[in-house]
Amino acid sequence: MPKLGMEPIRRAALVEATIHEIGAQGSLDITVKAIAERAGMSSALAHHYFGGKEQIFLAAMRYTLSVYGSEVSAALKKAKTPLERAEAIVTASFSSSNFLPDVIAAWLNFYVLAQTVPDAKRLLSIYQARLRSNLVHALRPMLGTRAPDVASRLAALIDGVYLRQSLVKSDRDHAIAAQQVLQYLHVELGDSSK
């Protein structure tokens, strides 16, 4: 088994520190020095691995999207029916590893970053397109031509729940957040009893 060098370990520590630092500050107005200190290394080493703050933010964004993608993939593998697929996507969107205060703050700040940084905009566009595509695929057997519109509304609702959570800054059960979106899904499916 090959020996894991220090670079991947240090890069991962810097990415994790970036997410925590964004969460602590609530914005992207943080320094590489603060990120490096949180990771237990020098800012020179952080610059060596990433080049600058924007590259660190992009690495943190890629990591966050990767965790999210893994959660969705794992949930979809267990789903057997179209309804289970749609529910799996929604539930994974609010998994305990995604719906943490620091991660929520990072997500929202990535949206801000995407307004001015083309690479961030591209990553966010990929996330949005994949979320919508997954939802449309799950919903089409149940809703036919309505699937794209319902998928767009579900995706907007997921983002909206994250936005509201970032503003209240309190601990919130990820299952309750998922349940709000799932209730809307069931209304669209004509089953408001769930």
C-alpha positions as CSV (number, residue, x, y, z in Angstrom):
1,M,0.0,0.0,0.0
2,P,1.5,3.4,-1.0
3,K,2.5,5.8,1.8
4,L,0.3,8.9,2.0
5,G,2.4,12.0,1.8
6,M,1.9,15.1,3.9
7,E,0.5,17.2,1.0
8,P,-2.9,15.5,0.8
9,I,-3.3,15.6,4.6
10,R,-2.3,19.3,4.8
11,R,-4.6,20.2,1.9
12,A,-7.5,18.4,3.5
13,A,-6.8,20.2,6.8
14,L,-6.7,23.6,5.0
15,V,-10.0,22.8,3.3
16,E,-11.7,21.8,6.5
17,A,-10.2,24.9,8.3
18,T,-11.6,27.1,5.5
19,I,-15.1,25.7,6.0
20,H,-14.9,26.2,9.7
21,E,-13.4,29.7,9.4
22,I,-16.2,30.7,6.9
23,G,-18.7,29.4,9.4
24,A,-17.1,31.3,12.3
25,Q,-17.0,34.5,10.4
26,G,-20.2,34.1,8.3
27,S,-18.5,35.5,5.3
28,L,-15.6,35.1,2.9
29,D,-13.9,38.0,4.6
30,I,-11.2,35.8,6.2
31,T,-7.5,35.7,5.7
32,V,-5.2,32.9,4.6
33,K,-3.4,33.4,7.9
34,A,-6.6,32.7,9.9
35,I,-7.3,29.6,7.8
36,A,-3.7,28.3,8.2
37,E,-3.7,28.9,11.9
38,R,-6.9,27.0,12.3
39,A,-5.3,24.2,10.3
40,G,-2.2,24.3,12.5
41,M,0.3,25.5,9.8
42,S,1.8,28.6,8.4
43,S,0.2,30.9,5.9
44,A,3.3,30.3,3.6
45,L,2.5,26.6,3.5
46,A,-1.2,27.4,2.7
47,H,-0.1,29.6,-0.1
48,H,2.4,26.9,-1.3
49,Y,-0.4,24.3,-1.6
50,F,-3.2,26.5,-3.0
51,G,-1.6,29.7,-4.3
52,G,-4.1,32.1,-2.7
53,K,-7.4,32.5,-0.9
54,E,-9.6,32.1,-4.0
55,Q,-8.0,28.8,-4.7
56,I,-8.6,27.6,-1.1
57,F,-12.2,28.7,-1.4
58,L,-12.6,26.8,-4.6
59,A,-11.1,23.7,-3.0
60,A,-13.5,24.0,-0.1
61,M,-16.4,24.4,-2.5
62,R,-15.3,21.3,-4.5
63,Y,-14.9,19.3,-1.2
64,T,-18.4,20.4,0.0
65,L,-19.9,19.5,-3.4
66,S,-18.1,16.1,-3.3
67,V,-19.5,15.3,0.1
68,Y,-23.0,16.3,-1.1
69,G,-22.6,14.2,-4.3
70,S,-21.5,11.2,-2.3
71,E,-24.5,11.5,0.0
72,V,-26.9,11.7,-2.9
73,S,-25.3,8.8,-4.7
74,A,-25.4,6.6,-1.7
75,A,-29.1,7.5,-1.1
76,L,-30.0,6.8,-4.7
77,K,-28.4,3.4,-4.6
78,K,-30.9,2.3,-1.9
79,A,-34.0,3.7,-3.7
80,K,-36.1,1.3,-5.7
81,T,-39.0,3.4,-6.9
82,P,-39.3,6.9,-8.5
83,L,-40.8,8.2,-5.3
84,E,-38.0,6.7,-3.2
85,R,-35.5,8.3,-5.6
86,A,-37.1,11.8,-5.2
87,E,-37.3,11.4,-1.4
88,A,-33.6,10.2,-1.3
89,I,-32.4,13.3,-3.2
90,V,-34.3,15.6,-0.8
91,T,-33.2,13.7,2.3
92,A,-29.6,13.6,1.2
93,S,-29.7,17.3,0.6
94,F,-30.2,17.7,4.3
95,S,-27.9,14.9,5.6
96,S,-26.2,15.4,8.9
97,S,-22.9,16.0,7.2
98,N,-24.3,18.7,4.9
99,F,-26.7,20.5,7.3
100,L,-24.1,21.7,9.8
101,P,-23.8,25.5,10.6
102,D,-20.3,25.8,9.2
103,V,-21.2,23.9,6.0
104,I,-24.4,26.0,5.6
105,A,-22.4,29.2,5.9
106,A,-19.9,27.9,3.4
107,W,-22.6,27.0,0.9
108,L,-24.2,30.4,1.1
109,N,-20.8,32.1,0.7
110,F,-20.0,30.0,-2.3
111,Y,-23.2,31.4,-3.9
112,V,-21.7,34.9,-3.2
113,L,-18.3,33.8,-4.6
114,A,-20.0,32.5,-7.8
115,Q,-21.2,36.0,-8.5
116,T,-17.6,37.2,-9.2
117,V,-15.4,34.1,-9.7
118,P,-16.0,32.1,-13.0
119,D,-14.7,28.8,-11.6
120,A,-17.1,29.1,-8.6
121,K,-20.0,29.9,-10.9
122,R,-19.1,26.9,-13.0
123,L,-19.1,24.6,-9.9
124,L,-22.4,26.0,-8.7
125,S,-23.9,25.6,-12.1
126,I,-22.8,21.9,-12.2
127,Y,-24.4,21.4,-8.8
128,Q,-27.7,23.1,-9.8
129,A,-27.9,21.2,-13.1
130,R,-27.2,17.8,-11.5
131,L,-29.7,18.4,-8.7
132,R,-32.4,19.4,-11.2
133,S,-31.5,16.5,-13.5
134,N,-31.7,14.0,-10.7
135,L,-35.0,15.4,-9.5
136,V,-36.5,15.4,-13.1
137,H,-35.4,11.8,-13.6
138,A,-37.1,10.7,-10.4
139,L,-40.2,12.8,-10.9
140,R,-40.9,12.1,-14.6
141,P,-42.5,8.7,-14.1
142,M,-44.9,10.2,-11.6
143,L,-45.5,13.7,-13.0
144,G,-44.8,13.4,-16.7
145,T,-44.3,16.8,-18.3
146,R,-44.8,18.6,-15.0
147,A,-41.5,17.0,-13.7
148,P,-39.1,19.8,-14.8
149,D,-41.2,22.6,-13.2
150,V,-41.7,20.6,-9.9
151,A,-37.9,19.8,-9.9
152,S,-37.1,23.5,-10.2
153,R,-39.4,24.4,-7.4
154,L,-38.0,21.6,-5.2
155,A,-34.4,22.7,-5.9
156,A,-35.4,26.3,-5.0
157,L,-37.1,25.1,-1.8
158,I,-33.9,23.2,-0.8
159,D,-31.8,26.3,-1.3
160,G,-34.4,28.4,0.5
161,V,-34.4,26.2,3.6
162,Y,-30.6,26.5,3.7
163,L,-30.9,30.3,3.4
164,R,-33.4,30.5,6.2
165,Q,-31.3,28.3,8.4
166,S,-28.2,30.5,7.8
167,L,-30.2,33.5,9.0
168,V,-31.5,32.0,12.2
169,K,-28.1,30.6,13.2
170,S,-29.5,28.0,15.5
171,D,-29.1,24.3,15.7
172,R,-31.8,22.6,13.6
173,D,-32.6,19.0,13.1
174,H,-31.6,18.1,9.5
175,A,-34.6,15.6,9.4
176,I,-37.0,18.4,10.2
177,A,-35.5,20.5,7.4
178,A,-35.9,17.6,5.0
179,Q,-39.4,16.9,6.1
180,Q,-40.5,20.5,5.1
181,V,-39.3,19.8,1.5
182,L,-40.7,16.3,1.5
183,Q,-44.1,17.6,2.5
184,Y,-44.1,19.9,-0.5
185,L,-43.1,17.0,-2.7
186,H,-46.1,15.0,-1.5
187,V,-48.4,18.0,-2.1
188,E,-47.2,18.2,-5.7
189,L,-47.8,14.4,-6.0
190,G,-51.4,14.9,-4.8
191,D,-50.8,13.3,-1.4
192,S,-51.0,16.0,1.2
193,S,-51.5,13.5,4.0
194,K,-47.7,12.9,4.5
